[in-house]
Amino acid sequence: MSFQDCAEFANHHPVCAVATADGDQPRVRYFMMWFADKTGFYFHTGMMKQIYRQLQKNPKVELCFYDNSPPEQGGGKMLRATGRVEWRKETALIDRLLEERPWIRSLGPDIEKSLAIFQVKDGEAWVWTMADNLREDQIPRWRF
């Protein structure tokens, strides 16, 4: 397995938990990841949201993607990743987002002014199954 395999897993299971910190209080919520590639995981949010302020103060994040199939394996498979958020403002990336997710424009006429795209990068990813339950510290990790 490689990080490319991790990116493919994330692209096939894009709904993931995103964990941040708000001072000393952990915060978690589900996101629909935009895409993953060899450079990391890409998301978007609004600048008016709490997650935006939390990531401005502390760019460290943890992600957890999950595939519950086949359920008879006793827990499915998780992809976990830790990394650092980098805010992306390239016009080509914004244009791509608005083309691939046109519903974003329905959020308001000036939505582009408050749109925040972030990349999770400079981290590591690993896959967990029930077979790894008692040997978590031995699971191979891939840098990205």
Backbone as JSON, one array per atom type, in Angstrom:
{
  "sequence": "MSFQDCAEFANHHPVCAVATADGDQPRVRYFMMWFADKTGFYFHTGMMKQIYRQLQKNPKVELCFYDNSPPEQGGGKMLRATGRVEWRKETALIDRLLEERPWIRSLGPDIEKSLAIFQVKDGEAWVWTMADNLREDQIPRWRF",
  "N": [[0.85, -1.18, 0.0], [0.35, 2.35, -0.51], [0.68, 5.98, -0.19], [-0.82, 6.93, -2.3], [-2.76, 4.95, -2.56], [-4.12, 5.48, -0.21], [-5.18, 8.02, -0.8], [-6.91, 7.29, -2.88], [-8.7, 5.66, -1.45], [-9.86, 7.62, 0.22], [-11.06, 9.25, -1.74], [-13.03, 7.48, -2.64], [-14.55, 7.23, -0.39], [-15.63, 9.81, 0.65], [-16.93, 11.17, 2.76], [-16.07, 12.29, 5.85], [-14.76, 12.44, 9.2], [-13.66, 15.39, 10.71], [-11.3, 16.62, 12.81], [-10.57, 19.23, 15.04], [-9.02, 21.73, 17.15], [-10.24, 23.79, 19.71], [-9.02, 26.0, 21.49], [-8.41, 24.34, 24.41], [-10.32, 22.47, 23.9], [-11.4, 19.71, 22.15], [-12.83, 19.5, 18.85], [-15.12, 18.06, 16.62], [-16.44, 17.26, 13.42], [-18.46, 16.24, 10.62], [-17.42, 16.19, 7.25], [-17.74, 16.62, 3.71], [-15.31, 15.63, 1.88], [-13.53, 17.31, -0.72], [-11.58, 16.46, -2.74], [-8.83, 14.12, -3.01], [-5.34, 13.79, -3.56], [-1.95, 13.03, -4.58], [-0.77, 15.05, -3.15], [-2.22, 15.6, -0.9], [-5.24, 16.19, 1.03], [-8.24, 17.82, 0.08], [-10.48, 20.4, 0.96], [-13.37, 22.55, 1.52], [-14.77, 25.46, 3.02], [-16.72, 27.95, 4.78], [-15.7, 31.28, 5.52], [-17.02, 32.42, 7.63], [-17.52, 30.48, 9.45], [-17.08, 28.46, 12.44], [-15.11, 26.45, 12.26], [-13.31, 27.51, 10.44], [-12.19, 29.67, 11.88], [-11.05, 28.22, 13.98], [-9.11, 26.69, 12.63], [-7.53, 28.73, 11.67], [-6.29, 29.6, 13.99], [-5.06, 27.27, 14.93], [-3.54, 25.18, 12.88], [-3.35, 22.41, 12.85], [-4.77, 19.24, 12.19], [-6.92, 16.37, 12.25], [-8.08, 13.64, 10.34], [-10.68, 11.27, 9.58], [-11.66, 8.68, 7.67], [-14.12, 6.3, 6.62], [-15.0, 2.97, 5.83], [-17.51, 0.77, 5.94], [-17.79, -1.76, 4.9], [-16.74, -5.09, 4.23], [-19.32, -5.75, 6.57], [-19.15, -8.06, 8.09], [-16.53, -8.38, 8.77], [-16.14, -7.28, 11.18], [-15.99, -4.48, 11.81], [-15.12, -3.01, 9.64], [-13.11, -0.69, 7.74], [-10.82, 1.88, 8.44], [-9.42, 4.96, 7.41], [-7.06, 6.98, 8.67], [-5.72, 10.22, 9.09], [-3.28, 12.65, 9.79], [-2.32, 16.06, 9.79], [-1.35, 19.28, 8.47], [-3.07, 22.29, 7.89], [-3.23, 24.14, 4.93], [-4.08, 27.14, 3.49], [-5.66, 27.73, 0.41], [-5.7, 29.79, -2.4], [-5.69, 30.0, -5.12], [-6.84, 31.05, -8.29], [-7.47, 29.19, -10.32], [-8.01, 26.9, -8.83], [-10.23, 27.7, -7.31], [-12.04, 28.19, -9.41], [-12.26, 25.59, -10.41], [-13.46, 24.29, -8.21], [-15.97, 25.62, -8.1], [-16.99, 24.84, -10.52], [-17.14, 22.04, -10.25], [-18.73, 21.78, -8.02], [-21.37, 23.21, -8.31], [-23.53, 23.99, -6.72], [-22.6, 25.53, -4.67], [-22.66, 28.2, -5.4], [-25.32, 28.83, -4.93], [-25.45, 29.56, -2.32], [-25.27, 32.22, -1.92], [-24.95, 35.55, -3.36], [-22.41, 36.71, -3.07], [-20.72, 34.68, -2.36], [-18.2, 33.77, -3.12], [-16.43, 35.54, -1.95], [-16.31, 34.77, 0.69], [-15.49, 32.19, 0.64], [-13.45, 29.51, 1.55], [-10.79, 27.54, 0.76], [-9.11, 24.66, 1.73], [-6.15, 22.73, 2.12], [-5.08, 19.68, 3.41], [-2.0, 18.76, 4.45], [1.5, 17.74, 4.62], [1.67, 15.55, 6.43], [0.76, 12.38, 7.91], [-0.62, 9.22, 7.01], [-2.68, 6.39, 7.76], [-4.03, 3.05, 7.73], [-6.61, 1.37, 9.38], [-7.91, -1.64, 10.68], [-10.01, -4.13, 12.3], [-8.21, -6.17, 12.69], [-5.96, -4.83, 13.39], [-6.39, -3.95, 15.9], [-5.16, -4.38, 18.46], [-2.59, -3.66, 18.0], [-1.9, -1.05, 17.28], [0.29, 0.73, 17.28], [2.01, -0.46, 15.54], [1.14, -0.23, 12.97], [1.7, 0.43, 9.55], [2.69, 3.63, 8.28], [2.13, 6.35, 6.03], [3.78, 9.05, 4.63], [2.78, 12.3, 3.53]],
  "CA": [[0.0, 0.0, 0.0], [1.09, 3.61, -0.6], [-0.2, 7.11, 0.05], [-1.76, 7.01, -3.42], [-3.87, 4.08, -2.18], [-4.87, 6.22, 0.82], [-5.94, 9.06, -1.51], [-8.0, 6.62, -3.59], [-9.68, 5.27, -0.43], [-10.56, 8.84, 0.61], [-11.92, 9.67, -2.85], [-14.16, 6.56, -2.7], [-15.31, 7.39, 0.86], [-15.3, 11.21, 0.94], [-17.5, 11.7, 4.0], [-15.08, 12.0, 6.88], [-14.74, 13.25, 10.42], [-12.54, 16.34, 10.76], [-11.1, 17.03, 14.2], [-9.78, 20.43, 15.27], [-8.97, 22.13, 18.55], [-10.76, 25.13, 20.03], [-8.33, 26.12, 22.77], [-8.13, 22.98, 24.87], [-11.51, 21.66, 23.64], [-11.45, 19.09, 20.82], [-14.07, 19.67, 18.09], [-15.17, 17.16, 15.46], [-17.64, 17.35, 12.6], [-18.32, 15.54, 9.35], [-17.25, 16.98, 6.03], [-17.65, 15.92, 2.44], [-14.04, 16.03, 1.27], [-13.65, 17.64, -2.13], [-10.79, 15.45, -3.44], [-7.49, 13.82, -2.48], [-4.36, 13.36, -4.55], [-0.65, 12.74, -3.96], [-0.33, 16.2, -2.34], [-3.0, 15.72, 0.32], [-6.7, 16.16, 1.03], [-8.76, 19.15, -0.18], [-11.8, 20.69, 1.52], [-13.75, 23.96, 1.47], [-15.7, 25.89, 4.07], [-16.97, 29.39, 4.76], [-14.9, 32.07, 6.47], [-17.85, 32.81, 8.77], [-17.76, 29.3, 10.29], [-16.15, 28.24, 13.55], [-13.96, 25.64, 11.86], [-12.35, 28.41, 9.8], [-11.47, 30.38, 12.96], [-10.23, 27.24, 14.71], [-7.94, 26.33, 11.82], [-6.66, 29.91, 11.61], [-5.51, 29.63, 15.24], [-4.29, 26.04, 15.05], [-3.73, 24.49, 11.61], [-3.25, 20.96, 12.96], [-6.06, 18.6, 11.99], [-6.94, 14.92, 12.04], [-9.19, 13.19, 9.51], [-10.99, 9.85, 9.68], [-12.54, 8.19, 6.62], [-14.56, 4.98, 7.05], [-15.71, 2.06, 4.94], [-18.04, -0.27, 6.82], [-18.0, -3.02, 4.21], [-17.91, -5.87, 4.59], [-19.56, -5.66, 8.02], [-18.8, -9.29, 8.79], [-15.14, -8.31, 9.23], [-16.12, -6.78, 12.54], [-15.6, -3.1, 12.01], [-14.77, -2.31, 8.42], [-11.75, -0.16, 7.55], [-10.69, 3.32, 8.62], [-8.22, 5.68, 7.01], [-6.85, 8.15, 9.51], [-4.63, 11.07, 8.61], [-2.99, 13.88, 10.52], [-1.57, 16.97, 8.94], [-1.41, 20.72, 8.69], [-3.9, 22.98, 6.9], [-2.71, 25.27, 4.15], [-5.18, 27.82, 2.79], [-5.38, 27.83, -1.01], [-6.47, 30.88, -2.99], [-5.45, 30.09, -6.56], [-8.04, 31.23, -9.1], [-7.78, 27.95, -11.02], [-8.6, 25.98, -7.85], [-11.57, 28.22, -7.02], [-12.86, 27.94, -10.59], [-12.52, 24.15, -10.45], [-14.43, 23.99, -7.16], [-17.29, 26.12, -8.49], [-17.46, 24.02, -11.64], [-17.45, 20.69, -9.77], [-19.78, 21.89, -7.0], [-22.08, 24.45, -8.65], [-24.48, 24.35, -5.67], [-21.99, 26.51, -3.77], [-23.13, 29.53, -5.82], [-26.65, 29.08, -4.39], [-25.32, 30.01, -0.94], [-25.34, 33.68, -1.87], [-24.32, 36.21, -4.51], [-21.01, 37.05, -2.8], [-20.14, 33.53, -1.66], [-16.78, 33.64, -3.44], [-15.65, 36.37, -1.02], [-16.17, 34.09, 1.98], [-15.13, 30.81, 0.38], [-12.1, 29.16, 1.99], [-10.35, 26.21, 0.35], [-7.92, 24.26, 2.46], [-5.47, 21.48, 1.81], [-4.4, 19.04, 4.53], [-0.73, 18.29, 3.89], [2.61, 17.59, 5.57], [1.22, 14.67, 7.5], [0.88, 10.95, 7.69], [-1.89, 8.51, 6.93], [-2.6, 4.97, 8.02], [-5.28, 2.32, 7.61], [-6.89, 0.55, 10.56], [-9.0, -2.62, 10.68], [-10.06, -4.86, 13.57], [-6.99, -6.97, 12.8], [-4.93, -3.95, 13.96], [-6.95, -3.42, 17.13], [-4.23, -4.43, 19.6], [-1.23, -3.35, 17.55], [-2.0, 0.24, 16.59], [1.6, 1.36, 17.12], [2.76, -1.21, 14.52], [0.52, -0.02, 11.66], [2.52, 1.25, 8.64], [2.21, 4.99, 8.03], [2.64, 6.94, 4.79], [3.93, 10.51, 4.67], [2.29, 13.05, 2.36]],
  "C": [[0.89, 1.24, 0.0], [0.15, 4.76, -0.23], [-1.2, 7.28, -1.09], [-2.98, 6.13, -3.15], [-4.75, 4.77, -1.13], [-5.74, 7.3, 0.16], [-7.11, 8.44, -2.25], [-9.09, 6.19, -2.61], [-10.52, 6.49, -0.04], [-11.5, 9.32, -0.5], [-13.14, 8.76, -2.99], [-15.08, 6.68, -1.48], [-15.11, 8.81, 1.37], [-15.92, 11.81, 2.2], [-16.57, 11.3, 5.13], [-15.27, 12.9, 8.09], [-13.49, 14.12, 10.37], [-12.45, 16.84, 12.19], [-10.15, 18.22, 14.26], [-9.7, 20.67, 16.77], [-9.49, 23.56, 18.66], [-10.22, 25.43, 21.43], [-7.95, 24.72, 23.21], [-9.31, 22.03, 24.65], [-11.43, 21.05, 22.24], [-12.82, 19.35, 20.18], [-14.01, 18.71, 16.9], [-16.49, 17.38, 14.74], [-17.37, 16.59, 11.32], [-18.25, 16.54, 8.2], [-17.38, 16.05, 4.84], [-16.37, 16.43, 1.78], [-14.26, 16.32, -0.21], [-12.88, 16.6, -2.97], [-9.47, 15.24, -2.69], [-6.61, 13.43, -3.66], [-3.02, 13.18, -3.83], [-0.15, 13.87, -3.06], [-1.12, 16.36, -1.06], [-4.49, 15.68, 0.06], [-7.22, 17.6, 0.91], [-10.21, 19.28, 0.29], [-12.12, 22.16, 1.24], [-14.74, 24.22, 2.59], [-15.95, 27.38, 3.89], [-16.17, 30.1, 5.83], [-15.69, 32.47, 7.71], [-18.03, 31.67, 9.76], [-16.69, 29.14, 11.37], [-14.93, 27.44, 13.14], [-12.89, 26.52, 11.19], [-11.53, 29.13, 10.86], [-10.57, 29.42, 13.74], [-8.97, 26.9, 13.94], [-7.0, 27.52, 11.59], [-5.74, 29.94, 12.83], [-4.59, 28.42, 15.37], [-4.5, 25.21, 13.79], [-3.58, 22.97, 11.67], [-4.64, 20.34, 12.92], [-5.86, 17.09, 11.91], [-8.21, 14.57, 11.28], [-9.42, 11.71, 9.75], [-12.05, 9.51, 8.64], [-12.91, 6.75, 6.98], [-15.31, 4.24, 5.95], [-16.2, 0.9, 5.8], [-18.24, -1.61, 6.13], [-16.69, -3.83, 4.17], [-18.1, -5.9, 6.1], [-19.18, -6.93, 8.77], [-17.34, -9.33, 9.22], [-15.04, -7.7, 10.61], [-15.6, -5.37, 12.68], [-15.19, -2.35, 10.77], [-13.33, -1.83, 8.41], [-11.8, 1.35, 7.72], [-9.38, 3.79, 8.01], [-8.13, 6.89, 7.91], [-5.66, 8.92, 8.95], [-4.5, 12.27, 9.53], [-2.2, 14.78, 9.59], [-1.79, 18.41, 9.35], [-2.22, 21.34, 7.56], [-3.11, 24.09, 6.24], [-3.87, 25.84, 3.37], [-4.78, 28.04, 1.35], [-6.29, 28.86, -1.65], [-6.3, 31.01, -4.5], [-6.77, 30.15, -7.33], [-8.44, 29.94, -9.79], [-8.44, 26.94, -10.07], [-10.02, 26.41, -7.49], [-12.51, 27.94, -8.19], [-13.23, 26.46, -10.69], [-13.58, 23.76, -9.41], [-15.83, 24.4, -7.58], [-17.86, 25.37, -9.68], [-17.91, 22.64, -11.15], [-18.57, 20.68, -8.72], [-20.57, 23.18, -7.23], [-23.1, 24.89, -7.6], [-23.92, 25.39, -4.72], [-22.47, 27.92, -4.11], [-24.5, 29.86, -5.24], [-26.61, 29.56, -2.94], [-25.33, 31.53, -0.81], [-24.58, 34.31, -3.01], [-22.84, 36.53, -4.3], [-20.26, 35.9, -2.13], [-18.65, 33.39, -1.94], [-15.9, 34.45, -2.5], [-15.42, 35.69, 0.31], [-15.82, 32.62, 1.84], [-13.68, 30.56, 0.79], [-11.81, 27.71, 1.59], [-9.12, 25.88, 1.17], [-7.45, 22.88, 2.06], [-4.87, 20.95, 3.11], [-3.17, 18.36, 3.95], [0.3, 18.12, 5.0], [2.24, 16.7, 6.75], [1.53, 13.23, 7.23], [-0.5, 10.32, 7.73], [-1.65, 7.04, 7.21], [-3.98, 4.36, 7.96], [-5.41, 1.4, 8.82], [-8.05, -0.39, 10.27], [-9.01, -3.3, 12.04], [-8.81, -5.72, 13.77], [-5.86, -6.17, 13.45], [-5.29, -3.49, 15.37], [-5.95, -3.37, 18.29], [-2.79, -4.14, 19.2], [-1.16, -2.02, 16.79], [-0.63, 0.88, 16.35], [2.47, 0.65, 16.07], [2.22, -1.0, 13.1], [1.45, 0.85, 10.8], [1.86, 2.61, 8.39], [2.89, 5.54, 6.78], [2.64, 8.45, 4.92], [3.35, 11.11, 3.39], [2.55, 14.52, 2.59]]
}
